[in-house]
Amino acid sequence: MNFDNEKCPFKVGDRVIYRPSLRGKALDVMASSSEKLTPGKEYAIAAIQRGVYIVVDGYKHPGEGLYWTEFDGIDKGNSD
């Protein structure tokens, strides 16, 4: 599936899980180890830049954020 032209399906305030691709991991090498996101960890979306880049709470990305496909949404499920 080609995600190149798809807008981010998440919104500010949503909680997502960081699931980096190999390319995403490679792009994160510029961040210091104390500032890197943890794969599999849940984060809250603080902003969405240019409709496709996610900025999460507490993470200072050197660019516009991380591409939305580096995250999975959290299934809120239902509480039957």
mmCIF file of the N, C-alpha and C atoms, coordinates in Angstrom:
data_MODEL
# 
_entry.id   MODEL 
# 
loop_
_atom_site.group_PDB 
_atom_site.id 
_atom_site.type_symbol 
_atom_site.label_atom_id 
_atom_site.label_alt_id 
_atom_site.label_comp_id 
_atom_site.label_asym_id 
_atom_site.label_entity_id 
_atom_site.label_seq_id 
_atom_site.pdbx_PDB_ins_code 
_atom_site.Cartn_x 
_atom_site.Cartn_y 
_atom_site.Cartn_z 
_atom_site.occupancy 
_atom_site.B_iso_or_equiv 
_atom_site.pdbx_formal_charge 
_atom_site.auth_seq_id 
_atom_site.auth_comp_id 
_atom_site.auth_asym_id 
_atom_site.auth_atom_id 
_atom_site.pdbx_PDB_model_num 
ATOM 1   N N  . MET A 1 1  ? 0.841   -1.187 0.000  1.00 0.00 ? 1  MET A N  1 
ATOM 2   C CA . MET A 1 1  ? 0.000   0.000  0.000  1.00 0.00 ? 1  MET A CA 1 
ATOM 3   C C  . MET A 1 1  ? 0.881   1.245  0.000  1.00 0.00 ? 1  MET A C  1 
ATOM 4   N N  . ASN A 1 2  ? 0.530   2.227  -0.788 1.00 0.00 ? 2  ASN A N  1 
ATOM 5   C CA . ASN A 1 2  ? 1.309   3.460  -0.886 1.00 0.00 ? 2  ASN A CA 1 
ATOM 6   C C  . ASN A 1 2  ? 0.654   4.548  -0.041 1.00 0.00 ? 2  ASN A C  1 
ATOM 7   N N  . PHE A 1 3  ? 1.366   4.999  0.996  1.00 0.00 ? 3  PHE A N  1 
ATOM 8   C CA . PHE A 1 3  ? 0.837   6.006  1.912  1.00 0.00 ? 3  PHE A CA 1 
ATOM 9   C C  . PHE A 1 3  ? 1.316   7.413  1.571  1.00 0.00 ? 3  PHE A C  1 
ATOM 10  N N  . ASP A 1 4  ? 2.084   7.566  0.499  1.00 0.00 ? 4  ASP A N  1 
ATOM 11  C CA . ASP A 1 4  ? 2.739   8.837  0.207  1.00 0.00 ? 4  ASP A CA 1 
ATOM 12  C C  . ASP A 1 4  ? 1.802   10.039 0.166  1.00 0.00 ? 4  ASP A C  1 
ATOM 13  N N  . ASN A 1 5  ? 0.593   9.872  -0.311 1.00 0.00 ? 5  ASN A N  1 
ATOM 14  C CA . ASN A 1 5  ? -0.308  11.016 -0.456 1.00 0.00 ? 5  ASN A CA 1 
ATOM 15  C C  . ASN A 1 5  ? -1.472  11.003 0.526  1.00 0.00 ? 5  ASN A C  1 
ATOM 16  N N  . GLU A 1 6  ? -1.463  10.074 1.465  1.00 0.00 ? 6  GLU A N  1 
ATOM 17  C CA . GLU A 1 6  ? -2.561  9.990  2.420  1.00 0.00 ? 6  GLU A CA 1 
ATOM 18  C C  . GLU A 1 6  ? -2.330  10.923 3.595  1.00 0.00 ? 6  GLU A C  1 
ATOM 19  N N  . LYS A 1 7  ? -3.390  11.617 3.985  1.00 0.00 ? 7  LYS A N  1 
ATOM 20  C CA . LYS A 1 7  ? -3.330  12.481 5.157  1.00 0.00 ? 7  LYS A CA 1 
ATOM 21  C C  . LYS A 1 7  ? -3.369  11.613 6.420  1.00 0.00 ? 7  LYS A C  1 
ATOM 22  N N  . CYS A 1 8  ? -2.852  12.135 7.490  1.00 0.00 ? 8  CYS A N  1 
ATOM 23  C CA . CYS A 1 8  ? -2.834  11.444 8.769  1.00 0.00 ? 8  CYS A CA 1 
ATOM 24  C C  . CYS A 1 8  ? -4.268  11.164 9.233  1.00 0.00 ? 8  CYS A C  1 
ATOM 25  N N  . PRO A 1 9  ? -4.579  9.918  9.583  1.00 0.00 ? 9  PRO A N  1 
ATOM 26  C CA . PRO A 1 9  ? -5.933  9.593  10.034 1.00 0.00 ? 9  PRO A CA 1 
ATOM 27  C C  . PRO A 1 9  ? -6.176  9.922  11.508 1.00 0.00 ? 9  PRO A C  1 
ATOM 28  N N  . PHE A 1 10 ? -5.136  10.352 12.213 1.00 0.00 ? 10 PHE A N  1 
ATOM 29  C CA . PHE A 1 10 ? -5.253  10.668 13.637 1.00 0.00 ? 10 PHE A CA 1 
ATOM 30  C C  . PHE A 1 10 ? -5.521  12.153 13.833 1.00 0.00 ? 10 PHE A C  1 
ATOM 31  N N  . LYS A 1 11 ? -5.883  12.517 15.061 1.00 0.00 ? 11 LYS A N  1 
ATOM 32  C CA . LYS A 1 11 ? -6.095  13.937 15.376 1.00 0.00 ? 11 LYS A CA 1 
ATOM 33  C C  . LYS A 1 11 ? -5.356  14.272 16.666 1.00 0.00 ? 11 LYS A C  1 
ATOM 34  N N  . VAL A 1 12 ? -5.146  15.548 16.893 1.00 0.00 ? 12 VAL A N  1 
ATOM 35  C CA . VAL A 1 12 ? -4.484  16.010 18.114 1.00 0.00 ? 12 VAL A CA 1 
ATOM 36  C C  . VAL A 1 12 ? -5.270  15.473 19.311 1.00 0.00 ? 12 VAL A C  1 
ATOM 37  N N  . GLY A 1 13 ? -4.530  14.949 20.272 1.00 0.00 ? 13 GLY A N  1 
ATOM 38  C CA . GLY A 1 13 ? -5.138  14.375 21.472 1.00 0.00 ? 13 GLY A CA 1 
ATOM 39  C C  . GLY A 1 13 ? -5.277  12.865 21.418 1.00 0.00 ? 13 GLY A C  1 
ATOM 40  N N  . ASP A 1 14 ? -5.254  12.283 20.202 1.00 0.00 ? 14 ASP A N  1 
ATOM 41  C CA . ASP A 1 14 ? -5.314  10.827 20.084 1.00 0.00 ? 14 ASP A CA 1 
ATOM 42  C C  . ASP A 1 14 ? -4.075  10.220 20.720 1.00 0.00 ? 14 ASP A C  1 
ATOM 43  N N  . ARG A 1 15 ? -4.229  8.989  21.177 1.00 0.00 ? 15 ARG A N  1 
ATOM 44  C CA . ARG A 1 15 ? -3.096  8.229  21.702 1.00 0.00 ? 15 ARG A CA 1 
ATOM 45  C C  . ARG A 1 15 ? -2.711  7.209  20.645 1.00 0.00 ? 15 ARG A C  1 
ATOM 46  N N  . VAL A 1 16 ? -1.418  7.114  20.394 1.00 0.00 ? 16 VAL A N  1 
ATOM 47  C CA . VAL A 1 16 ? -0.886  6.225  19.364 1.00 0.00 ? 16 VAL A CA 1 
ATOM 48  C C  . VAL A 1 16 ? 0.292   5.438  19.928 1.00 0.00 ? 16 VAL A C  1 
ATOM 49  N N  . ILE A 1 17 ? 0.630   4.356  19.250 1.00 0.00 ? 17 ILE A N  1 
ATOM 50  C CA . ILE A 1 17 ? 1.789   3.546  19.630 1.00 0.00 ? 17 ILE A CA 1 
ATOM 51  C C  . ILE A 1 17 ? 2.853   3.709  18.556 1.00 0.00 ? 17 ILE A C  1 
ATOM 52  N N  . TYR A 1 18 ? 4.061   3.991  18.989 1.00 0.00 ? 18 TYR A N  1 
ATOM 53  C CA . TYR A 1 18 ? 5.180   4.166  18.065 1.00 0.00 ? 18 TYR A CA 1 
ATOM 54  C C  . TYR A 1 18 ? 5.627   2.806  17.556 1.00 0.00 ? 18 TYR A C  1 
ATOM 55  N N  . ARG A 1 19 ? 5.491   2.602  16.240 1.00 0.00 ? 19 ARG A N  1 
ATOM 56  C CA . ARG A 1 19 ? 5.885   1.358  15.578 1.00 0.00 ? 19 ARG A CA 1 
ATOM 57  C C  . ARG A 1 19 ? 6.745   1.743  14.364 1.00 0.00 ? 19 ARG A C  1 
ATOM 58  N N  . PRO A 1 20 ? 8.008   2.085  14.612 1.00 0.00 ? 20 PRO A N  1 
ATOM 59  C CA . PRO A 1 20 ? 8.842   2.599  13.525 1.00 0.00 ? 20 PRO A CA 1 
ATOM 60  C C  . PRO A 1 20 ? 9.184   1.553  12.472 1.00 0.00 ? 20 PRO A C  1 
ATOM 61  N N  . SER A 1 21 ? 9.213   2.012  11.243 1.00 0.00 ? 21 SER A N  1 
ATOM 62  C CA . SER A 1 21 ? 9.702   1.191  10.136 1.00 0.00 ? 21 SER A CA 1 
ATOM 63  C C  . SER A 1 21 ? 11.228  1.221  10.199 1.00 0.00 ? 21 SER A C  1 
ATOM 64  N N  . LEU A 1 22 ? 11.871  0.429  9.357  1.00 0.00 ? 22 LEU A N  1 
ATOM 65  C CA . LEU A 1 22 ? 13.341  0.480  9.298  1.00 0.00 ? 22 LEU A CA 1 
ATOM 66  C C  . LEU A 1 22 ? 13.811  1.869  8.905  1.00 0.00 ? 22 LEU A C  1 
ATOM 67  N N  . ARG A 1 23 ? 13.103  2.490  7.973  1.00 0.00 ? 23 ARG A N  1 
ATOM 68  C CA . ARG A 1 23 ? 13.462  3.859  7.553  1.00 0.00 ? 23 ARG A CA 1 
ATOM 69  C C  . ARG A 1 23 ? 13.264  4.839  8.707  1.00 0.00 ? 23 ARG A C  1 
ATOM 70  N N  . GLY A 1 24 ? 12.173  4.675  9.445  1.00 0.00 ? 24 GLY A N  1 
ATOM 71  C CA . GLY A 1 24 ? 11.895  5.548  10.584 1.00 0.00 ? 24 GLY A CA 1 
ATOM 72  C C  . GLY A 1 24 ? 12.963  5.445  11.654 1.00 0.00 ? 24 GLY A C  1 
ATOM 73  N N  . LYS A 1 25 ? 13.419  4.224  11.914 1.00 0.00 ? 25 LYS A N  1 
ATOM 74  C CA . LYS A 1 25 ? 14.501  4.028  12.895 1.00 0.00 ? 25 LYS A CA 1 
ATOM 75  C C  . LYS A 1 25 ? 15.768  4.720  12.419 1.00 0.00 ? 25 LYS A C  1 
ATOM 76  N N  . ALA A 1 26 ? 16.055  4.609  11.133 1.00 0.00 ? 26 ALA A N  1 
ATOM 77  C CA . ALA A 1 26 ? 17.261  5.224  10.570 1.00 0.00 ? 26 ALA A CA 1 
ATOM 78  C C  . ALA A 1 26 ? 17.197  6.743  10.682 1.00 0.00 ? 26 ALA A C  1 
ATOM 79  N N  . LEU A 1 27 ? 16.028  7.323  10.476 1.00 0.00 ? 27 LEU A N  1 
ATOM 80  C CA . LEU A 1 27 ? 15.888  8.776  10.558 1.00 0.00 ? 27 LEU A CA 1 
ATOM 81  C C  . LEU A 1 27 ? 16.006  9.281  11.996 1.00 0.00 ? 27 LEU A C  1 
ATOM 82  N N  . ASP A 1 28 ? 15.763  8.403  12.955 1.00 0.00 ? 28 ASP A N  1 
ATOM 83  C CA . ASP A 1 28 ? 15.803  8.796  14.365 1.00 0.00 ? 28 ASP A CA 1 
ATOM 84  C C  . ASP A 1 28 ? 17.222  8.782  14.933 1.00 0.00 ? 28 ASP A C  1 
ATOM 85  N N  . VAL A 1 29 ? 18.214  8.428  14.142 1.00 0.00 ? 29 VAL A N  1 
ATOM 86  C CA . VAL A 1 29 ? 19.588  8.366  14.649 1.00 0.00 ? 29 VAL A CA 1 
ATOM 87  C C  . VAL A 1 29 ? 20.122  9.737  15.034 1.00 0.00 ? 29 VAL A C  1 
ATOM 88  N N  . MET A 1 30 ? 19.518  10.802 14.517 1.00 0.00 ? 30 MET A N  1 
ATOM 89  C CA . MET A 1 30 ? 19.991  12.152 14.842 1.00 0.00 ? 30 MET A CA 1 
ATOM 90  C C  . MET A 1 30 ? 19.645  12.559 16.275 1.00 0.00 ? 30 MET A C  1 
ATOM 91  N N  . ALA A 1 31 ? 18.625  11.966 16.842 1.00 0.00 ? 31 ALA A N  1 
ATOM 92  C CA . ALA A 1 31 ? 18.214  12.325 18.201 1.00 0.00 ? 31 ALA A CA 1 
ATOM 93  C C  . ALA A 1 31 ? 19.143  11.662 19.212 1.00 0.00 ? 31 ALA A C  1 
ATOM 94  N N  . SER A 1 32 ? 19.348  12.334 20.330 1.00 0.00 ? 32 SER A N  1 
ATOM 95  C CA . SER A 1 32 ? 20.168  11.723 21.380 1.00 0.00 ? 32 SER A CA 1 
ATOM 96  C C  . SER A 1 32 ? 19.380  10.568 21.985 1.00 0.00 ? 32 SER A C  1 
ATOM 97  N N  . SER A 1 33 ? 20.070  9.626  22.584 1.00 0.00 ? 33 SER A N  1 
ATOM 98  C CA . SER A 1 33 ? 19.407  8.432  23.111 1.00 0.00 ? 33 SER A CA 1 
ATOM 99  C C  . SER A 1 33 ? 18.359  8.770  24.166 1.00 0.00 ? 33 SER A C  1 
ATOM 100 N N  . SER A 1 34 ? 18.543  9.850  24.901 1.00 0.00 ? 34 SER A N  1 
ATOM 101 C CA . SER A 1 34 ? 17.564  10.224 25.922 1.00 0.00 ? 34 SER A CA 1 
ATOM 102 C C  . SER A 1 34 ? 16.320  10.876 25.315 1.00 0.00 ? 34 SER A C  1 
ATOM 103 N N  . GLU A 1 35 ? 16.395  11.263 24.036 1.00 0.00 ? 35 GLU A N  1 
ATOM 104 C CA . GLU A 1 35 ? 15.270  11.929 23.392 1.00 0.00 ? 35 GLU A CA 1 
ATOM 105 C C  . GLU A 1 35 ? 14.546  11.043 22.387 1.00 0.00 ? 35 GLU A C  1 
ATOM 106 N N  . LYS A 1 36 ? 15.011  9.831  22.182 1.00 0.00 ? 36 LYS A N  1 
ATOM 107 C CA . LYS A 1 36 ? 14.385  8.952  21.196 1.00 0.00 ? 36 LYS A CA 1 
ATOM 108 C C  . LYS A 1 36 ? 13.074  8.402  21.719 1.00 0.00 ? 36 LYS A C  1 
ATOM 109 N N  . LEU A 1 37 ? 12.154  8.173  20.788 1.00 0.00 ? 37 LEU A N  1 
ATOM 110 C CA . LEU A 1 37 ? 10.908  7.520  21.151 1.00 0.00 ? 37 LEU A CA 1 
ATOM 111 C C  . LEU A 1 37 ? 11.179  6.032  21.337 1.00 0.00 ? 37 LEU A C  1 
ATOM 112 N N  . THR A 1 38 ? 10.378  5.393  22.172 1.00 0.00 ? 38 THR A N  1 
ATOM 113 C CA . THR A 1 38 ? 10.531  3.976  22.457 1.00 0.00 ? 38 THR A CA 1 
ATOM 114 C C  . THR A 1 38 ? 9.543   3.169  21.632 1.00 0.00 ? 38 THR A C  1 
ATOM 115 N N  . PRO A 1 39 ? 10.024  2.273  20.764 1.00 0.00 ? 39 PRO A N  1 
ATOM 116 C CA . PRO A 1 39 ? 9.109   1.441  19.993 1.00 0.00 ? 39 PRO A CA 1 
ATOM 117 C C  . PRO A 1 39 ? 8.168   0.669  20.915 1.00 0.00 ? 39 PRO A C  1 
ATOM 118 N N  . GLY A 1 40 ? 6.884   0.638  20.553 1.00 0.00 ? 40 GLY A N  1 
ATOM 119 C CA . GLY A 1 40 ? 5.878   -0.064 21.338 1.00 0.00 ? 40 GLY A CA 1 
ATOM 120 C C  . GLY A 1 40 ? 5.257   0.763  22.448 1.00 0.00 ? 40 GLY A C  1 
ATOM 121 N N  . LYS A 1 41 ? 5.795   1.950  22.692 1.00 0.00 ? 41 LYS A N  1 
ATOM 122 C CA . LYS A 1 41 ? 5.272   2.807  23.756 1.00 0.00 ? 41 LYS A CA 1 
ATOM 123 C C  . LYS A 1 41 ? 4.130   3.679  23.239 1.00 0.00 ? 41 LYS A C  1 
ATOM 124 N N  . GLU A 1 42 ? 3.208   3.989  24.120 1.00 0.00 ? 42 GLU A N  1 
ATOM 125 C CA . GLU A 1 42 ? 2.054   4.824  23.795 1.00 0.00 ? 42 GLU A CA 1 
ATOM 126 C C  . GLU A 1 42 ? 2.399   6.299  24.004 1.00 0.00 ? 42 GLU A C  1 
ATOM 127 N N  . TYR A 1 43 ? 1.951   7.136  23.061 1.00 0.00 ? 43 TYR A N  1 
ATOM 128 C CA . TYR A 1 43 ? 2.194   8.581  23.124 1.00 0.00 ? 43 TYR A CA 1 
ATOM 129 C C  . TYR A 1 43 ? 0.914   9.327  22.768 1.00 0.00 ? 43 TYR A C  1 
ATOM 130 N N  . ALA A 1 44 ? 0.796   10.558 23.256 1.00 0.00 ? 44 ALA A N  1 
ATOM 131 C CA . ALA A 1 44 ? -0.322  11.433 22.898 1.00 0.00 ? 44 ALA A CA 1 
ATOM 132 C C  . ALA A 1 44 ? 0.133   12.384 21.799 1.00 0.00 ? 44 ALA A C  1 
ATOM 133 N N  . ILE A 1 45 ? -0.736  12.600 20.817 1.00 0.00 ? 45 ILE A N  1 
ATOM 134 C CA . ILE A 1 45 ? -0.401  13.506 19.722 1.00 0.00 ? 45 ILE A CA 1 
ATOM 135 C C  . ILE A 1 45 ? -0.599  14.953 20.172 1.00 0.00 ? 45 ILE A C  1 
ATOM 136 N N  . ALA A 1 46 ? 0.466   15.740 20.092 1.00 0.00 ? 46 ALA A N  1 
ATOM 137 C CA . ALA A 1 46 ? 0.422   17.153 20.482 1.00 0.00 ? 46 ALA A CA 1 
ATOM 138 C C  . ALA A 1 46 ? 0.110   18.050 19.295 1.00 0.00 ? 46 ALA A C  1 
ATOM 139 N N  . ALA A 1 47 ? 0.541   17.633 18.089 1.00 0.00 ? 47 ALA A N  1 
ATOM 140 C CA . ALA A 1 47 ? 0.317   18.439 16.882 1.00 0.00 ? 47 ALA A CA 1 
ATOM 141 C C  . ALA A 1 47 ? 0.468   17.548 15.658 1.00 0.00 ? 47 ALA A C  1 
ATOM 142 N N  . ILE A 1 48 ? -0.140  17.997 14.564 1.00 0.00 ? 48 ILE A N  1 
ATOM 143 C CA . ILE A 1 48 ? 0.030   17.341 13.270 1.00 0.00 ? 48 ILE A CA 1 
ATOM 144 C C  . ILE A 1 48 ? 0.455   18.424 12.286 1.00 0.00 ? 48 ILE A C  1 
ATOM 145 N N  . GLN A 1 49 ? 1.639   18.249 11.718 1.00 0.00 ? 49 GLN A N  1 
ATOM 146 C CA . GLN A 1 49 ? 2.217   19.238 10.818 1.00 0.00 ? 49 GLN A CA 1 
ATOM 147 C C  . GLN A 1 49 ? 1.982   18.837 9.361  1.00 0.00 ? 49 GLN A C  1 
ATOM 148 N N  . ARG A 1 50 ? 1.575   19.804 8.542  1.00 0.00 ? 50 ARG A N  1 
ATOM 149 C CA . ARG A 1 50 ? 1.384   19.605 7.099  1.00 0.00 ? 50 ARG A CA 1 
ATOM 150 C C  . ARG A 1 50 ? 0.480   18.418 6.776  1.00 0.00 ? 50 ARG A C  1 
ATOM 151 N N  . GLY A 1 51 ? -0.368  18.039 7.731  1.00 0.00 ? 51 GLY A N  1 
ATOM 152 C CA . GLY A 1 51 ? -1.335  16.978 7.512  1.00 0.00 ? 51 GLY A CA 1 
ATOM 153 C C  . GLY A 1 51 ? -0.793  15.567 7.562  1.00 0.00 ? 51 GLY A C  1 
ATOM 154 N N  . VAL A 1 52 ? 0.525   15.402 7.758  1.00 0.00 ? 52 VAL A N  1 
ATOM 155 C CA . VAL A 1 52 ? 1.110   14.056 7.716  1.00 0.00 ? 52 VAL A CA 1 
ATOM 156 C C  . VAL A 1 52 ? 2.167   13.768 8.791  1.00 0.00 ? 52 VAL A C  1 
ATOM 157 N N  . TYR A 1 53 ? 2.707   14.793 9.442  1.00 0.00 ? 53 TYR A N  1 
ATOM 158 C CA . TYR A 1 53 ? 3.767   14.597 10.423 1.00 0.00 ? 53 TYR A CA 1 
ATOM 159 C C  . TYR A 1 53 ? 3.228   14.752 11.835 1.00 0.00 ? 53 TYR A C  1 
ATOM 160 N N  . ILE A 1 54 ? 3.459   13.728 12.656 1.00 0.00 ? 54 ILE A N  1 
ATOM 161 C CA . ILE A 1 54 ? 2.973   13.724 14.034 1.00 0.00 ? 54 ILE A CA 1 
ATOM 162 C C  . ILE A 1 54 ? 4.052   14.225 14.982 1.00 0.00 ? 54 ILE A C  1 
ATOM 163 N N  . VAL A 1 55 ? 3.656   15.120 15.868 1.00 0.00 ? 55 VAL A N  1 
ATOM 164 C CA . VAL A 1 55 ? 4.501   15.573 16.974 1.00 0.00 ? 55 VAL A CA 1 
ATOM 165 C C  . VAL A 1 55 ? 3.832   15.045 18.233 1.00 0.00 ? 55 VAL A C  1 
ATOM 166 N N  . VAL A 1 56 ? 4.570   14.286 19.035 1.00 0.00 ? 56 VAL A N  1 
ATOM 167 C CA . VAL A 1 56 ? 3.975   13.736 20.254 1.00 0.00 ? 56 VAL A CA 1 
ATOM 168 C C  . VAL A 1 56 ? 4.398   14.544 21.471 1.00 0.00 ? 56 VAL A C  1 
ATOM 169 N N  . ASP A 1 57 ? 3.552   14.502 22.500 1.00 0.00 ? 57 ASP A N  1 
ATOM 170 C CA . ASP A 1 57 ? 3.843   15.194 23.756 1.00 0.00 ? 57 ASP A CA 1 
ATOM 171 C C  . ASP A 1 57 ? 5.192   14.777 24.306 1.00 0.00 ? 57 ASP A C  1 
ATOM 172 N N  . GLY A 1 58 ? 5.982   15.746 24.707 1.00 0.00 ? 58 GLY A N  1 
ATOM 173 C CA . GLY A 1 58 ? 7.243   15.483 25.376 1.00 0.00 ? 58 GLY A CA 1 
ATOM 174 C C  . GLY A 1 58 ? 8.403   15.086 24.482 1.00 0.00 ? 58 GLY A C  1 
ATOM 175 N N  . TYR A 1 59 ? 8.248   15.201 23.166 1.00 0.00 ? 59 TYR A N  1 
ATOM 176 C CA . TYR A 1 59 ? 9.322   14.820 22.256 1.00 0.00 ? 59 TYR A CA 1 
ATOM 177 C C  . TYR A 1 59 ? 9.631   15.985 21.346 1.00 0.00 ? 59 TYR A C  1 
ATOM 178 N N  . LYS A 1 60 ? 10.852  16.430 21.364 1.00 0.00 ? 60 LYS A N  1 
ATOM 179 C CA . LYS A 1 60 ? 11.291  17.558 20.539 1.00 0.00 ? 60 LYS A CA 1 
ATOM 180 C C  . LYS A 1 60 ? 11.977  17.027 19.287 1.00 0.00 ? 60 LYS A C  1 
ATOM 181 N N  . HIS A 1 61 ? 11.214  16.828 18.242 1.00 0.00 ? 61 HIS A N  1 
ATOM 182 C CA . HIS A 1 61 ? 11.779  16.329 16.985 1.00 0.00 ? 61 HIS A CA 1 
ATOM 183 C C  . HIS A 1 61 ? 12.484  17.473 16.267 1.00 0.00 ? 61 HIS A C  1 
ATOM 184 N N  . PRO A 1 62 ? 13.668  17.223 15.688 1.00 0.00 ? 62 PRO A N  1 
ATOM 185 C CA . PRO A 1 62 ? 14.407  18.306 15.024 1.00 0.00 ? 62 PRO A CA 1 
ATOM 186 C C  . PRO A 1 62 ? 13.727  18.815 13.750 1.00 0.00 ? 62 PRO A C  1 
ATOM 187 N N  . GLY A 1 63 ? 12.808  18.057 13.193 1.00 0.00 ? 63 GLY A N  1 
ATOM 188 C CA . GLY A 1 63 ? 12.102  18.479 11.977 1.00 0.00 ? 63 GLY A CA 1 
ATOM 189 C C  . GLY A 1 63 ? 10.662  18.831 12.296 1.00 0.00 ? 63 GLY A C  1 
ATOM 190 N N  . GLU A 1 64 ? 9.776   18.422 11.400 1.00 0.00 ? 64 GLU A N  1 
ATOM 191 C CA . GLU A 1 64 ? 8.359   18.731 11.571 1.00 0.00 ? 64 GLU A CA 1 
ATOM 192 C C  . GLU A 1 64 ? 7.618   17.664 12.351 1.00 0.00 ? 64 GLU A C  1 
ATOM 193 N N  . GLY A 1 65 ? 8.265   16.604 12.716 1.00 0.00 ? 65 GLY A N  1 
ATOM 194 C CA . GLY A 1 65 ? 7.627   15.480 13.391 1.00 0.00 ? 65 GLY A CA 1 
ATOM 195 C C  . GLY A 1 65 ? 7.949   14.201 12.640 1.00 0.00 ? 65 GLY A C  1 
ATOM 196 N N  . LEU A 1 66 ? 7.281   13.133 13.010 1.00 0.00 ? 66 LEU A N  1 
ATOM 197 C CA . LEU A 1 66 ? 7.494   11.848 12.364 1.00 0.00 ? 66 LEU A CA 1 
ATOM 198 C C  . LEU A 1 66 ? 6.296   11.521 11.487 1.00 0.00 ? 66 LEU A C  1 
ATOM 199 N N  . TYR A 1 67 ? 6.556   10.905 10.340 1.00 0.00 ? 67 TYR A N  1 
ATOM 200 C CA . TYR A 1 67 ? 5.472   10.585 9.415  1.00 0.00 ? 67 TYR A CA 1 
ATOM 201 C C  . TYR A 1 67 ? 4.453   9.690  10.118 1.00 0.00 ? 67 TYR A C  1 
ATOM 202 N N  . TRP A 1 68 ? 3.184   9.918  9.863  1.00 0.00 ? 68 TRP A N  1 
ATOM 203 C CA . TRP A 1 68 ? 2.113   9.249  10.607 1.00 0.00 ? 68 TRP A CA 1 
ATOM 204 C C  . TRP A 1 68 ? 2.140   7.734  10.509 1.00 0.00 ? 68 TRP A C  1 
ATOM 205 N N  . THR A 1 69 ? 2.723   7.182  9.443  1.00 0.00 ? 69 THR A N  1 
ATOM 206 C CA . THR A 1 69 ? 2.751   5.728  9.302  1.00 0.00 ? 69 THR A CA 1 
ATOM 207 C C  . THR A 1 69 ? 3.711   5.064  10.285 1.00 0.00 ? 69 THR A C  1 
ATOM 208 N N  . GLU A 1 70 ? 4.473   5.854  11.032 1.00 0.00 ? 70 GLU A N  1 
ATOM 209 C CA . GLU A 1 70 ? 5.362   5.308  12.061 1.00 0.00 ? 70 GLU A CA 1 
ATOM 210 C C  . GLU A 1 70 ? 4.600   4.998  13.349 1.00 0.00 ? 70 GLU A C  1 
ATOM 211 N N  . PHE A 1 71 ? 3.294   5.235  13.335 1.00 0.00 ? 71 PHE A N  1 
ATOM 212 C CA . PHE A 1 71 ? 2.450   5.040  14.519 1.00 0.00 ? 71 PHE A CA 1 
ATOM 213 C C  . PHE A 1 71 ? 1.242   4.181  14.189 1.00 0.00 ? 71 PHE A C  1 
ATOM 214 N N  . ASP A 1 72 ? 0.775   3.448  15.189 1.00 0.00 ? 72 ASP A N  1 
ATOM 215 C CA . ASP A 1 72 ? -0.483  2.710  15.083 1.00 0.00 ? 72 ASP A CA 1 
ATOM 216 C C  . ASP A 1 72 ? -1.476  3.355  16.030 1.00 0.00 ? 72 ASP A C  1 
ATOM 217 N N  . GLY A 1 73 ? -2.723  3.389  15.601 1.00 0.00 ? 73 GLY A N  1 
ATOM 218 C CA . GLY A 1 73 ? -3.768  3.886  16.481 1.00 0.00 ? 73 GLY A CA 1 
ATOM 219 C C  . GLY A 1 73 ? -4.042  2.877  17.580 1.00 0.00 ? 73 GLY A C  1 
ATOM 220 N N  . ILE A 1 74 ? -4.588  3.353  18.660 1.00 0.00 ? 74 ILE A N  1 
ATOM 221 C CA . ILE A 1 74 ? -4.957  2.476  19.764 1.00 0.00 ? 74 ILE A CA 1 
ATOM 222 C C  . ILE A 1 74 ? -6.437  2.167  19.642 1.00 0.00 ? 74 ILE A C  1 
ATOM 223 N N  . ASP A 1 75 ? -6.750  0.898  19.548 1.00 0.00 ? 75 ASP A N  1 
ATOM 224 C CA . ASP A 1 75 ? -8.141  0.488  19.439 1.00 0.00 ? 75 ASP A CA 1 
ATOM 225 C C  . ASP A 1 75 ? -8.801  0.689  20.796 1.00 0.00 ? 75 ASP A C  1 
ATOM 226 N N  . LYS A 1 76 ? -9.719  1.621  20.843 1.00 0.00 ? 76 LYS A N  1 
ATOM 227 C CA . LYS A 1 76 ? -10.388 1.913  22.106 1.00 0.00 ? 76 LYS A CA 1 
ATOM 228 C C  . LYS A 1 76 ? -11.344 0.783  22.489 1.00 0.00 ? 76 LYS A C  1 
ATOM 229 N N  . GLY A 1 77 ? -11.716 -0.043 21.510 1.00 0.00 ? 77 GLY A N  1 
ATOM 230 C CA . GLY A 1 77 ? -12.593 -1.179 21.789 1.00 0.00 ? 77 GLY A CA 1 
ATOM 231 C C  . GLY A 1 77 ? -13.927 -0.697 22.322 1.00 0.00 ? 77 GLY A C  1 
ATOM 232 N N  . ASN A 1 78 ? -14.701 -1.625 22.813 1.00 0.00 ? 78 ASN A N  1 
ATOM 233 C CA . ASN A 1 78 ? -15.923 -1.214 23.499 1.00 0.00 ? 78 ASN A CA 1 
ATOM 234 C C  . ASN A 1 78 ? -15.967 -1.910 24.846 1.00 0.00 ? 78 ASN A C  1 
ATOM 235 N N  . SER A 1 79 ? -16.669 -1.355 25.755 1.00 0.00 ? 79 SER A N  1 
ATOM 236 C CA . SER A 1 79 ? -16.650 -1.830 27.135 1.00 0.00 ? 79 SER A CA 1 
ATOM 237 C C  . SER A 1 79 ? -17.887 -2.657 27.466 1.00 0.00 ? 79 SER A C  1 
ATOM 238 N N  . ASP A 1 80 ? -18.130 -3.717 26.705 1.00 0.00 ? 80 ASP A N  1 
ATOM 239 C CA . ASP A 1 80 ? -19.295 -4.589 26.976 1.00 0.00 ? 80 ASP A CA 1 
ATOM 240 C C  . ASP A 1 80 ? -19.145 -5.238 28.310 1.00 0.00 ? 80 ASP A C  1 
# 
